[in-house]
Amino acid sequence: MLDERELAISPIVQSSVQHNAQTISNIRNLTASLFGVAAGTLGLESYPGFIFYLIGSFVVSTLIFALRAEGKPSEYFHQPLGDLWGGDVVSGLSSFVLTWTLFYGLVRA
Amino acid sequence: MTLLSTSLNALGLLLLTHAVYSAHEHTTLTPTSPSTTSLSAKLPFDITLELLSSVLLICIGVVLASPDLKPIQWSKWAGKLEREGRKEVREGEIQEGNPYLQLEVRKGFLDIREKRKEFADWVRKGATSLS
């Protein structure tokens, strides 16, 4: 009830929300493959690889926070925790595993 | 900003290629035995450092190359648009202008006396030219 009233007082621009989500998704997809290359070349296996991905995603989130959102994520995201820090982390996991296994095989062989 | 991000990306990709190639050479040149368990244990430190720094460089480049985020609150968004003024709309882009433009730019009242005078002049001129 309170949230609805708040939205009525300060409405949200839908096209901006979509644009921001698209930008974050693009960055995540690009960097996920990149982390896969790094993890495969380093020869990480099982849990260390996933931990590497999580750390990398956190670094990218911090970069977005500092460089793109200028330290004010609530101005650009409806839910800063879910959209900026955790946005599209899971969807990037598949491309991460793809390049991870590919480069692991390429370098190891 | 675009020059900076492009150069960062180029440098990062160069370093990354070199690091991956070095790692590949290292694994082909060192004899592998069943006793060696993990690759990361014997990958030289400089290759690891080069790889991680190149990844960081590309990450910064990618984030810098991404388009600017737009404020989601209507007041800030509209205020920003109004401050920046109306931009040229290119093909395929979502058209975004000042949302209050139709309220701000309106025609004034019609000057009915001026129009009537113009019409009368036109009628008089037409009448003389016809006769």
gemmi code that builds the backbone of each chain (N, CA, C; Angstrom):
import gemmi

chains = {
    "A": [
        ("MET", (0.834, -1.202, 0.000), (0.000, 0.000, 0.000), (0.868, 1.250, 0.000)),
        ("LEU", (1.854, 1.220, 0.882), (2.770, 2.351, 0.972), (3.606, 2.456, -0.295)),
        ("ASP", (4.010, 1.280, -0.798), (4.838, 1.246, -2.003), (4.072, 1.787, -3.205)),
        ("GLU", (2.805, 1.393, -3.284), (1.969, 1.842, -4.395), (1.787, 3.349, -4.384)),
        ("ARG", (1.595, 3.870, -3.173), (1.404, 5.310, -3.043), (2.690, 6.057, -3.404)),
        ("GLU", (3.816, 5.466, -3.003), (5.105, 6.073, -3.313), (5.338, 6.108, -4.825)),
        ("LEU", (4.928, 5.015, -5.483), (5.067, 4.961, -6.940), (4.171, 5.984, -7.623)),
        ("ALA", (2.994, 6.228, -7.023), (2.094, 7.212, -7.602), (2.660, 8.618, -7.454)),
        ("ILE", (3.362, 8.854, -6.337), (3.931, 10.184, -6.115), (5.144, 10.400, -7.003)),
        ("SER", (6.056, 9.424, -7.003), (7.246, 9.546, -7.866), (7.255, 8.373, -8.839)),
        ("PRO", (6.640, 8.561, -10.001), (6.512, 7.452, -10.949), (7.847, 7.063, -11.570)),
        ("ILE", (7.854, 5.860, -12.125), (9.085, 5.286, -12.660), (8.979, 5.186, -14.174)),
        ("VAL", (10.053, 5.525, -14.858), (10.065, 5.495, -16.320), (10.423, 4.087, -16.779)),
        ("GLN", (9.477, 3.460, -17.483), (9.665, 2.059, -17.854), (10.786, 1.874, -18.870)),
        ("SER", (10.898, 2.817, -19.814), (11.910, 2.654, -20.865), (13.316, 2.765, -20.285)),
        ("SER", (13.488, 3.610, -19.253), (14.797, 3.723, -18.620), (15.153, 2.439, -17.882)),
        ("VAL", (14.147, 1.843, -17.217), (14.384, 0.594, -16.497), (14.837, -0.484, -17.472)),
        ("GLN", (14.160, -0.556, -18.622), (14.529, -1.552, -19.639), (15.930, -1.293, -20.169)),
        ("HIS", (16.225, -0.017, -20.432), (17.544, 0.341, -20.962), (18.644, -0.063, -19.977)),
        ("ASN", (18.430, 0.214, -18.692), (19.436, -0.127, -17.690), (19.615, -1.633, -17.576)),
        ("ALA", (18.499, -2.362, -17.585), (18.591, -3.822, -17.485), (19.320, -4.402, -18.687)),
        ("GLN", (19.054, -3.821, -19.863), (19.721, -4.279, -21.091), (21.229, -4.031, -21.005)),
        ("THR", (21.597, -2.855, -20.505), (23.015, -2.513, -20.374), (23.719, -3.483, -19.438)),
        ("ILE", (23.100, -3.746, -18.276), (23.694, -4.654, -17.301), (23.825, -6.056, -17.881)),
        ("SER", (22.789, -6.481, -18.601), (22.798, -7.818, -19.187), (23.916, -7.959, -20.225)),
        ("ASN", (24.116, -6.905, -21.038), (25.201, -6.934, -22.025), (26.555, -7.055, -21.350)),
        ("ILE", (26.771, -6.242, -20.333), (28.060, -6.264, -19.631), (28.292, -7.635, -19.025)),
        ("ARG", (27.242, -8.200, -18.405), (27.375, -9.498, -17.743), (27.718, -10.601, -18.742)),
        ("ASN", (27.030, -10.584, -19.902), (27.289, -11.635, -20.882), (28.713, -11.562, -21.404)),
        ("LEU", (29.182, -10.332, -21.673), (30.547, -10.178, -22.193), (31.568, -10.639, -21.160)),
        ("THR", (31.396, -10.190, -19.917), (32.408, -10.487, -18.910), (32.354, -11.943, -18.455)),
        ("ALA", (31.163, -12.575, -18.548), (31.069, -13.976, -18.138), (31.938, -14.857, -19.032)),
        ("SER", (31.885, -14.606, -20.364), (32.735, -15.380, -21.270), (34.204, -15.108, -20.978)),
        ("LEU", (34.499, -13.862, -20.659), (35.882, -13.472, -20.356), (36.400, -14.208, -19.122)),
        ("PHE", (35.563, -14.287, -18.090), (35.975, -15.010, -16.885), (36.140, -16.490, -17.172)),
        ("GLY", (35.330, -17.002, -18.098), (35.475, -18.397, -18.496), (36.838, -18.650, -19.116)),
        ("VAL", (37.271, -17.713, -19.994), (38.597, -17.831, -20.612), (39.671, -17.852, -19.532)),
        ("ALA", (39.557, -16.939, -18.574), (40.564, -16.839, -17.518), (40.566, -18.098, -16.661)),
        ("ALA", (39.378, -18.569, -16.276), (39.308, -19.738, -15.390), (39.834, -20.984, -16.093)),
        ("GLY", (39.519, -21.107, -17.393), (40.002, -22.269, -18.129), (41.512, -22.255, -18.281)),
        ("THR", (42.057, -21.058, -18.549), (43.503, -20.960, -18.719), (44.232, -21.198, -17.404)),
        ("LEU", (43.636, -20.716, -16.322), (44.251, -20.941, -15.009), (44.142, -22.401, -14.592)),
        ("GLY", (43.271, -23.140, -15.248), (43.128, -24.548, -14.924), (42.357, -24.792, -13.648)),
        ("LEU", (41.389, -23.936, -13.369), (40.587, -24.135, -12.162), (39.620, -25.296, -12.371)),
        ("GLU", (39.330, -25.968, -11.305), (38.413, -27.107, -11.381), (37.351, -26.998, -10.294)),
        ("SER", (36.165, -27.445, -10.643), (34.983, -27.484, -9.764), (34.790, -26.206, -8.947)),
        ("TYR", (34.711, -26.286, -7.645), (34.294, -25.138, -6.833), (35.166, -23.891, -7.006)),
        ("PRO", (36.508, -24.000, -7.059), (37.295, -22.766, -7.276), (36.893, -21.995, -8.520)),
        ("GLY", (36.486, -22.709, -9.586), (36.053, -22.022, -10.795), (34.810, -21.183, -10.559)),
        ("PHE", (33.828, -21.753, -9.862), (32.589, -21.013, -9.594), (32.848, -19.852, -8.636)),
        ("ILE", (33.754, -20.083, -7.693), (34.090, -18.996, -6.771), (34.783, -17.869, -7.540)),
        ("PHE", (35.641, -18.260, -8.493), (36.298, -17.266, -9.362), (35.262, -16.437, -10.109)),
        ("TYR", (34.226, -17.112, -10.628), (33.167, -16.400, -11.355), (32.428, -15.436, -10.443)),
        ("LEU", (32.128, -15.901, -9.222), (31.400, -15.032, -8.286), (32.229, -13.801, -7.939)),
        ("ILE", (33.534, -14.017, -7.702), (34.407, -12.882, -7.374), (34.479, -11.919, -8.557)),
        ("GLY", (34.617, -12.492, -9.770), (34.666, -11.652, -10.964), (33.399, -10.838, -11.138)),
        ("SER", (32.240, -11.480, -10.917), (30.963, -10.765, -11.040), (30.874, -9.639, -10.022)),
        ("PHE", (31.394, -9.908, -8.832), (31.373, -8.868, -7.804), (32.243, -7.682, -8.220)),
        ("VAL", (33.407, -7.986, -8.812), (34.294, -6.913, -9.274), (33.601, -6.082, -10.353)),
        ("VAL", (32.926, -6.781, -11.286), (32.219, -6.070, -12.358), (31.095, -5.211, -11.789)),
        ("SER", (30.380, -5.758, -10.789), (29.314, -4.981, -10.151), (29.878, -3.730, -9.502)),
        ("THR", (31.044, -3.880, -8.858), (31.663, -2.722, -8.227), (32.061, -1.685, -9.270)),
        ("LEU", (32.568, -2.175, -10.414), (32.944, -1.244, -11.485), (31.726, -0.492, -12.010)),
        ("ILE", (30.611, -1.224, -12.196), (29.379, -0.566, -12.660), (28.914, 0.449, -11.622)),
        ("PHE", (28.985, 0.023, -10.368), (28.568, 0.902, -9.264), (29.374, 2.191, -9.271)),
        ("ALA", (30.685, 2.057, -9.507), (31.545, 3.234, -9.399), (31.531, 4.062, -10.677)),
        ("LEU", (31.565, 3.404, -11.839), (31.776, 4.140, -13.087), (30.470, 4.530, -13.767)),
        ("ARG", (29.464, 3.643, -13.715), (28.230, 3.935, -14.439), (27.159, 4.539, -13.550)),
        ("ALA", (26.983, 3.971, -12.350), (25.908, 4.458, -11.472), (26.363, 5.623, -10.598)),
        ("GLU", (27.644, 5.960, -10.680), (28.221, 7.092, -9.940), (27.907, 7.035, -8.446)),
        ("GLY", (27.905, 5.820, -7.911), (27.721, 5.662, -6.482), (26.303, 5.849, -5.988)),
        ("LYS", (25.353, 6.058, -6.923), (23.955, 6.228, -6.504), (23.090, 5.210, -7.239)),
        ("PRO", (23.162, 3.935, -6.854), (22.417, 2.905, -7.603), (20.908, 3.045, -7.490)),
        ("SER", (20.413, 3.655, -6.411), (18.964, 3.746, -6.258), (18.357, 4.706, -7.284)),
        ("GLU", (19.221, 5.530, -7.901), (18.707, 6.456, -8.905), (18.517, 5.753, -10.246)),
        ("TYR", (19.233, 4.640, -10.439), (19.209, 3.965, -11.738), (18.531, 2.601, -11.682)),
        ("PHE", (18.337, 2.061, -10.473), (17.734, 0.734, -10.364), (16.623, 0.767, -9.327)),
        ("HIS", (15.557, 0.030, -9.652), (14.434, -0.008, -8.724), (14.830, -0.738, -7.445)),
        ("GLN", (15.501, -1.890, -7.628), (16.023, -2.633, -6.482), (17.529, -2.778, -6.672)),
        ("PRO", (18.339, -1.927, -6.085), (19.783, -1.947, -6.344), (20.425, -3.300, -6.032)),
        ("LEU", (19.960, -3.951, -4.981), (20.593, -5.217, -4.592), (20.346, -6.299, -5.627)),
        ("GLY", (19.118, -6.370, -6.125), (18.803, -7.421, -7.075), (19.207, -7.092, -8.501)),
        ("ASP", (19.095, -5.818, -8.884), (19.325, -5.471, -10.283), (20.785, -5.173, -10.587)),
        ("LEU", (21.468, -4.544, -9.644), (22.870, -4.195, -9.921), (23.809, -5.280, -9.430)),
        ("TRP", (23.690, -5.683, -8.167), (24.676, -6.607, -7.587), (24.400, -8.043, -7.994)),
        ("GLY", (23.140, -8.408, -8.142), (22.850, -9.799, -8.472), (22.220, -9.985, -9.835)),
        ("GLY", (22.109, -8.888, -10.610), (21.405, -8.963, -11.869), (22.132, -9.789, -12.909)),
        ("ASP", (21.462, -10.805, -13.435), (21.972, -11.617, -14.541), (23.234, -12.401, -14.198)),
        ("VAL", (23.498, -12.596, -12.930), (24.672, -13.398, -12.568), (24.434, -14.856, -12.955)),
        ("VAL", (23.212, -15.330, -12.719), (22.908, -16.734, -13.001), (22.831, -16.983, -14.506)),
        ("SER", (22.304, -15.991, -15.253), (22.162, -16.196, -16.696), (23.516, -16.177, -17.392)),
        ("GLY", (24.510, -15.515, -16.776), (25.845, -15.514, -17.371), (26.625, -16.778, -17.073)),
        ("LEU", (26.083, -17.577, -16.149), (26.802, -18.771, -15.705), (26.986, -19.777, -16.840)),
        ("SER", (25.992, -19.870, -17.730), (26.094, -20.870, -18.797), (27.213, -20.525, -19.778)),
        ("SER", (27.308, -19.233, -20.138), (28.385, -18.859, -21.058), (29.739, -18.963, -20.368)),
        ("PHE", (29.743, -18.740, -19.050), (30.983, -18.922, -18.298), (31.455, -20.361, -18.371)),
        ("VAL", (30.548, -21.299, -18.122), (30.918, -22.713, -18.137), (31.344, -23.141, -19.538)),
        ("LEU", (30.674, -22.590, -20.546), (31.022, -22.912, -21.934), (32.483, -22.574, -22.234)),
        ("THR", (32.862, -21.299, -22.011), (34.234, -20.903, -22.332), (35.241, -21.501, -21.352)),
        ("TRP", (34.804, -21.734, -20.135), (35.674, -22.358, -19.125), (36.129, -23.726, -19.609)),
        ("THR", (35.158, -24.568, -19.980), (35.498, -25.927, -20.420), (36.272, -25.892, -21.736)),
        ("LEU", (35.881, -24.962, -22.622), (36.573, -24.865, -23.915), (38.043, -24.536, -23.722)),
        ("PHE", (38.332, -23.510, -22.933), (39.729, -23.097, -22.779), (40.508, -24.057, -21.885)),
        ("TYR", (39.811, -24.679, -20.962), (40.483, -25.711, -20.156), (40.980, -26.818, -21.087)),
        ("GLY", (40.095, -27.266, -21.997), (40.480, -28.314, -22.943), (41.562, -27.862, -23.900)),
        ("LEU", (41.461, -26.612, -24.387), (42.437, -26.103, -25.359), (43.829, -25.998, -24.744)),
        ("VAL", (43.897, -25.440, -23.545), (45.198, -25.195, -22.924), (45.790, -26.490, -22.387)),
        ("ARG", (44.934, -27.317, -21.851), (45.419, -28.547, -21.220), (45.878, -29.566, -22.256)),
        ("ALA", (45.229, -29.540, -23.422), (45.519, -30.581, -24.409), (46.927, -30.430, -24.989)),
    ],
    "B": [
        ("MET", (35.953, 9.277, -23.752), (35.631, 8.054, -23.028), (35.687, 6.841, -23.956)),
        ("THR", (35.274, 7.041, -25.214), (35.286, 5.897, -26.122), (36.718, 5.522, -26.498)),
        ("LEU", (37.591, 6.533, -26.640), (38.991, 6.254, -26.977), (39.650, 5.485, -25.844)),
        ("LEU", (39.374, 5.926, -24.615), (39.945, 5.261, -23.444), (39.493, 3.804, -23.356)),
        ("SER", (38.163, 3.585, -23.540), (37.657, 2.213, -23.417), (38.175, 1.338, -24.544)),
        ("THR", (38.276, 1.909, -25.767), (38.784, 1.124, -26.892), (40.235, 0.725, -26.677)),
        ("SER", (41.043, 1.678, -26.190), (42.450, 1.356, -25.984), (42.619, 0.351, -24.852)),
        ("LEU", (41.788, 0.484, -23.795), (41.838, -0.480, -22.686), (41.476, -1.877, -23.172)),
        ("ASN", (40.430, -1.949, -23.994), (39.996, -3.243, -24.520), (41.077, -3.857, -25.400)),
        ("ALA", (41.690, -3.015, -26.255), (42.707, -3.525, -27.176), (43.908, -4.048, -26.392)),
        ("LEU", (44.360, -3.260, -25.423), (45.506, -3.676, -24.606), (45.180, -4.946, -23.834)),
        ("GLY", (43.980, -5.000, -23.262), (43.562, -6.174, -22.498), (43.493, -7.418, -23.355)),
        ("LEU", (42.939, -7.268, -24.573), (42.833, -8.429, -25.470), (44.216, -8.926, -25.882)),
        ("LEU", (45.132, -7.974, -26.139), (46.507, -8.337, -26.505), (47.153, -9.129, -25.376)),
        ("LEU", (47.041, -8.609, -24.162), (47.640, -9.275, -22.996), (46.992, -10.638, -22.776)),
        ("LEU", (45.674, -10.695, -22.959), (44.949, -11.951, -22.732), (45.400, -13.015, -23.734)),
        ("THR", (45.505, -12.610, -24.994), (45.958, -13.551, -26.024), (47.359, -14.059, -25.701)),
        ("HIS", (48.210, -13.122, -25.302), (49.582, -13.507, -24.976), (49.616, -14.454, -23.785)),
        ("ALA", (48.796, -14.160, -22.786), (48.796, -14.999, -21.580), (48.285, -16.401, -21.883)),
        ("VAL", (47.202, -16.470, -22.672), (46.646, -17.789, -23.000), (47.639, -18.584, -23.847)),
        ("TYR", (48.274, -17.898, -24.782), (49.268, -18.569, -25.620), (50.445, -19.052, -24.769)),
        ("SER", (50.885, -18.217, -23.831), (51.985, -18.595, -22.945), (51.616, -19.814, -22.116)),
        ("ALA", (50.391, -19.819, -21.600), (49.946, -20.956, -20.788), (49.910, -22.230, -21.628)),
        ("HIS", (49.447, -22.072, -22.863), (49.402, -23.231, -23.764), (50.800, -23.761, -24.047)),
        ("GLU", (51.726, -22.849, -24.349), (53.111, -23.249, -24.604), (53.713, -23.919, -23.381)),
        ("HIS", (53.403, -23.346, -22.223), (53.955, -23.882, -20.980), (53.500, -25.317, -20.747)),
        ("THR", (52.219, -25.562, -21.022), (51.724, -26.924, -20.782), (52.246, -27.898, -21.830)),
        ("THR", (52.480, -27.411, -23.068), (53.003, -28.342, -24.076), (54.481, -28.625, -23.845)),
        ("LEU", (55.209, -27.633, -23.314), (56.655, -27.818, -23.165), (57.021, -28.595, -21.915)),
        ("THR", (56.219, -28.435, -20.855), (56.554, -29.178, -19.631), (55.969, -30.581, -19.731)),
        ("PRO", (56.780, -31.569, -19.408), (56.282, -32.945, -19.474), (55.214, -33.207, -18.423)),
        ("THR", (54.132, -33.808, -18.866), (53.058, -34.094, -17.926), (53.179, -35.525, -17.415)),
        ("SER", (53.009, -35.649, -16.152), (53.046, -36.978, -15.537), (51.765, -37.169, -14.743)),
        ("PRO", (51.388, -38.377, -14.506), (50.138, -38.605, -13.773), (50.161, -38.061, -12.340)),
        ("SER", (51.399, -37.831, -11.832), (51.474, -37.378, -10.439), (51.042, -35.921, -10.303)),
        ("THR", (51.210, -35.119, -11.396), (50.798, -33.713, -11.294), (49.274, -33.639, -11.326)),
        ("THR", (48.730, -33.079, -10.311), (47.281, -33.100, -10.173), (46.630, -31.901, -10.842)),
        ("SER", (47.104, -30.712, -10.510), (46.411, -29.517, -10.981), (47.332, -28.674, -11.842)),
        ("LEU", (46.730, -28.053, -12.853), (47.491, -27.180, -13.745), (47.859, -25.880, -13.041)),
        ("SER", (46.974, -25.401, -12.209), (47.186, -24.104, -11.590), (48.378, -24.135, -10.643)),
        ("ALA", (48.720, -25.315, -10.133), (49.822, -25.404, -9.190), (51.149, -25.119, -9.882)),
        ("LYS", (51.229, -25.442, -11.161), (52.531, -25.260, -11.815), (52.510, -24.194, -12.912)),
        ("LEU", (51.435, -23.462, -13.030), (51.424, -22.346, -13.970), (52.274, -21.218, -13.382)),
        ("PRO", (53.226, -20.682, -14.189), (54.103, -19.643, -13.630), (53.324, -18.433, -13.147)),
        ("PHE", (53.948, -17.759, -12.191), (53.251, -16.643, -11.549), (53.048, -15.479, -12.520)),
        ("ASP", (54.017, -15.258, -13.423), (53.882, -14.101, -14.314), (52.735, -14.285, -15.307)),
        ("ILE", (52.512, -15.534, -15.731), (51.375, -15.771, -16.640), (50.063, -15.508, -15.912)),
        ("THR", (49.975, -16.000, -14.684), (48.766, -15.766, -13.880), (48.506, -14.276, -13.702)),
        ("LEU", (49.579, -13.556, -13.389), (49.452, -12.112, -13.163), (49.001, -11.405, -14.443)),
        ("GLU", (49.606, -11.796, -15.565), (49.259, -11.176, -16.846), (47.797, -11.446, -17.194)),
        ("LEU", (47.386, -12.697, -16.964), (46.012, -13.097, -17.272), (45.012, -12.291, -16.442)),
        ("LEU", (45.263, -12.240, -15.130), (44.303, -11.556, -14.255), (44.266, -10.059, -14.553)),
        ("SER", (45.435, -9.466, -14.806), (45.434, -8.024, -15.092), (44.746, -7.730, -16.424)),
        ("SER", (44.917, -8.627, -17.411), (44.252, -8.401, -18.691), (42.737, -8.509, -18.540)),
        ("VAL", (42.298, -9.471, -17.726), (40.851, -9.619, -17.484), (40.295, -8.368, -16.815)),
        ("LEU", (41.047, -7.846, -15.857), (40.601, -6.629, -15.166), (40.537, -5.449, -16.139)),
        ("LEU", (41.551, -5.349, -17.005), (41.571, -4.254, -17.990), (40.366, -4.337, -18.916)),
        ("ILE", (40.074, -5.560, -19.409), (38.940, -5.701, -20.330), (37.634, -5.390, -19.608)),
        ("CYS", (37.541, -5.806, -18.339), (36.315, -5.504, -17.564), (36.101, -3.996, -17.475)),
        ("ILE", (37.165, -3.265, -17.141), (37.036, -1.798, -17.048), (36.662, -1.225, -18.409)),
        ("GLY", (37.296, -1.755, -19.464), (36.991, -1.281, -20.814), (35.557, -1.527, -21.200)),
        ("VAL", (35.058, -2.728, -20.877), (33.672, -3.081, -21.234), (32.687, -2.189, -20.483)),
        ("VAL", (32.964, -1.968, -19.203), (32.044, -1.133, -18.410), (32.071, 0.306, -18.916)),
        ("LEU", (33.273, 0.782, -19.287), (33.360, 2.156, -19.784), (32.717, 2.296, -21.159)),
        ("ALA", (32.773, 1.214, -21.958), (32.217, 1.287, -23.310), (30.699, 1.188, -23.317)),
        ("SER", (30.104, 0.719, -22.222), (28.651, 0.548, -22.193), (27.962, 1.913, -22.159)),
        ("PRO", (26.759, 1.973, -22.719), (26.048, 3.259, -22.717), (25.682, 3.714, -21.304)),
        ("ASP", (25.492, 5.015, -21.163), (25.160, 5.579, -19.856), (23.821, 5.045, -19.367)),
        ("LEU", (23.727, 4.843, -18.060), (22.446, 4.456, -17.473), (21.529, 5.666, -17.428)),
        ("LYS", (20.219, 5.394, -17.467), (19.257, 6.492, -17.402), (18.551, 6.465, -16.060)),
        ("PRO", (18.324, 7.617, -15.480), (17.612, 7.645, -14.204), (16.185, 7.139, -14.357)),
        ("ILE", (15.715, 6.345, -13.388), (14.405, 5.718, -13.543), (13.288, 6.559, -12.953)),
        ("GLN", (13.628, 7.496, -12.062), (12.560, 8.315, -11.492), (12.124, 9.363, -12.506)),
        ("TRP", (10.829, 9.463, -12.657), (10.272, 10.300, -13.713), (10.766, 11.744, -13.595)),
        ("SER", (10.811, 12.271, -12.393), (11.164, 13.686, -12.227), (12.605, 13.923, -12.672)),
        ("LYS", (13.509, 13.031, -12.248), (14.917, 13.230, -12.607), (15.131, 13.009, -14.093)),
        ("TRP", (14.427, 11.997, -14.626), (14.560, 11.689, -16.051), (14.090, 12.852, -16.920)),
        ("ALA", (12.898, 13.376, -16.551), (12.340, 14.477, -17.332), (13.189, 15.731, -17.166)),
        ("GLY", (13.703, 15.943, -15.950), (14.547, 17.108, -15.719), (15.819, 17.062, -16.531)),
        ("LYS", (16.393, 15.844, -16.609), (17.623, 15.666, -17.377), (17.369, 15.923, -18.864)),
        ("LEU", (16.234, 15.390, -19.345), (15.892, 15.585, -20.759), (15.696, 17.066, -21.073)),
        ("GLU", (15.053, 17.741, -20.140), (14.767, 19.145, -20.383), (16.042, 19.978, -20.385)),
        ("ARG", (16.984, 19.600, -19.480), (18.246, 20.332, -19.415), (19.074, 20.108, -20.676)),
        ("GLU", (19.025, 18.861, -21.151), (19.849, 18.569, -22.328), (19.220, 19.064, -23.624)),
        ("GLY", (17.920, 19.326, -23.565), (17.251, 19.814, -24.761), (16.886, 18.679, -25.675)),
        ("ARG", (16.236, 19.044, -26.761), (15.774, 18.024, -27.689), (16.920, 17.559, -28.567)),
        ("LYS", (17.115, 16.240, -28.595), (18.215, 15.698, -29.381), (17.702, 15.220, -30.725)),
        ("GLU", (18.626, 15.102, -31.656), (18.295, 14.543, -32.957), (17.951, 13.074, -32.786)),
        ("VAL", (16.818, 12.655, -33.315), (16.397, 11.265, -33.184), (16.871, 10.501, -34.411)),
        ("ARG", (17.683, 9.485, -34.142), (18.191, 8.667, -35.242), (17.243, 7.503, -35.518)),
        ("GLU", (17.466, 6.884, -36.621), (16.619, 5.760, -37.042), (16.824, 4.585, -36.097)),
        ("GLY", (15.733, 3.945, -35.674), (15.836, 2.757, -34.847), (15.963, 3.041, -33.369)),
        ("GLU", (16.059, 4.291, -32.982), (16.160, 4.609, -31.568), (14.773, 4.899, -31.006)),
        ("ILE", (14.639, 4.660, -29.714), (13.378, 4.995, -29.072), (13.286, 6.512, -28.984)),
        ("GLN", (12.207, 7.040, -29.492), (12.083, 8.500, -29.509), (11.797, 9.011, -28.113)),
        ("GLU", (12.706, 9.858, -27.649), (12.534, 10.418, -26.317), (12.765, 11.915, -26.384)),
        ("GLY", (11.755, 12.642, -26.104), (11.916, 14.084, -26.057), (11.435, 14.584, -24.708)),
        ("ASN", (11.299, 15.846, -24.605), (10.718, 16.423, -23.409), (9.255, 15.975, -23.313)),
        ("PRO", (8.888, 15.269, -22.237), (7.513, 14.770, -22.173), (6.472, 15.863, -21.990)),
        ("TYR", (6.927, 17.055, -21.628), (5.977, 18.143, -21.428), (6.034, 19.165, -22.548)),
        ("LEU", (6.615, 18.719, -23.685), (6.827, 19.666, -24.779), (5.503, 20.200, -25.314)),
        ("GLN", (4.488, 19.326, -25.385), (3.211, 19.777, -25.960), (2.499, 20.770, -25.053)),
        ("LEU", (2.884, 20.763, -23.779), (2.305, 21.763, -22.881), (3.058, 23.083, -22.981)),
        ("GLU", (4.382, 22.942, -23.256), (5.202, 24.150, -23.220), (5.150, 24.929, -24.527)),
        ("VAL", (5.135, 24.188, -25.643), (5.114, 24.862, -26.935), (3.700, 24.771, -27.490)),
        ("ARG", (2.962, 25.862, -27.388), (1.596, 25.882, -27.930), (1.414, 27.133, -28.753)),
        ("LYS", (0.508, 27.032, -29.651), (0.208, 28.203, -30.460), (-0.510, 29.238, -29.623)),
        ("GLY", (-0.218, 30.497, -29.913), (-0.925, 31.561, -29.224), (-2.316, 31.709, -29.793)),
        ("PHE", (-3.011, 32.718, -29.318), (-4.348, 32.939, -29.849), (-4.260, 33.467, -31.272)),
        ("LEU", (-5.238, 33.126, -32.013), (-5.301, 33.607, -33.393), (-5.673, 35.090, -33.377)),
        ("ASP", (-4.887, 35.879, -34.150), (-5.230, 37.306, -34.240), (-6.311, 37.446, -35.306)),
        ("ILE", (-7.571, 37.509, -34.856), (-8.684, 37.410, -35.799), (-8.818, 38.670, -36.640)),
        ("ARG", (-8.458, 39.816, -36.052), (-8.550, 41.071, -36.825), (-7.535, 41.078, -37.967)),
        ("GLU", (-6.305, 40.591, -37.631), (-5.251, 40.538, -38.652), (-5.666, 39.620, -39.798)),
        ("LYS", (-6.239, 38.451, -39.403), (-6.669, 37.491, -40.423), (-7.780, 38.072, -41.294)),
        ("ARG", (-8.679, 38.777, -40.663), (-9.799, 39.349, -41.404), (-9.312, 40.410, -42.398)),
        ("LYS", (-8.308, 41.152, -41.918), (-7.727, 42.193, -42.775), (-7.033, 41.569, -43.981)),
        ("GLU", (-6.285, 40.494, -43.687), (-5.586, 39.791, -44.767), (-6.572, 39.280, -45.807)),
        ("PHE", (-7.663, 38.712, -45.283), (-8.679, 38.156, -46.187), (-9.316, 39.252, -47.037)),
        ("ALA", (-9.576, 40.366, -46.374), (-10.198, 41.480, -47.096), (-9.266, 42.002, -48.182)),
        ("ASP", (-7.971, 42.090, -47.860), (-6.980, 42.527, -48.856), (-6.954, 41.582, -50.037)),
        ("TRP", (-6.984, 40.293, -49.697), (-6.921, 39.270, -50.753), (-8.141, 39.349, -51.663)),
        ("VAL", (-9.310, 39.561, -51.029), (-10.548, 39.654, -51.800), (-10.501, 40.872, -52.704)),
        ("ARG", (-9.994, 41.990, -52.149), (-9.944, 43.229, -52.923), (-9.004, 43.062, -54.118)),
        ("LYS", (-7.829, 42.442, -53.824), (-6.846, 42.243, -54.880), (-7.381, 41.315, -55.974)),
        ("GLY", (-8.037, 40.249, -55.510), (-8.596, 39.293, -56.462), (-9.676, 39.943, -57.325)),
        ("ALA", (-10.468, 40.805, -56.667), (-11.557, 41.456, -57.376), (-11.004, 42.388, -58.455)),
        ("THR", (-9.910, 43.150, -58.105), (-9.346, 44.066, -59.089), (-8.697, 43.324, -60.237)),
        ("SER", (-8.038, 42.202, -59.881), (-7.342, 41.468, -60.946), (-8.334, 40.785, -61.885)),
        ("LEU", (-9.464, 40.427, -61.329), (-10.446, 39.746, -62.159), (-11.119, 40.705, -63.142)),
        ("SER", (-11.386, 41.898, -62.636), (-12.123, 42.828, -63.475), (-11.228, 43.500, -64.531)),
    ],
}
model = gemmi.Model(1)
for chain_id, residues in chains.items():
    chain = gemmi.Chain(chain_id)
    for i, (resn, *xyz) in enumerate(residues, 1):
        res = gemmi.Residue()
        res.name, res.seqid = resn, gemmi.SeqId(i, " ")
        for name, pos in zip(("N", "CA", "C"), xyz):
            atom = gemmi.Atom()
            atom.name, atom.element = name, gemmi.Element(name[0])
            atom.pos, atom.b_iso = gemmi.Position(*pos), 0.0
            res.add_atom(atom)
        chain.add_residue(res)
    model.add_chain(chain)
structure = gemmi.Structure()
structure.add_model(model)
structure.setup_entities()
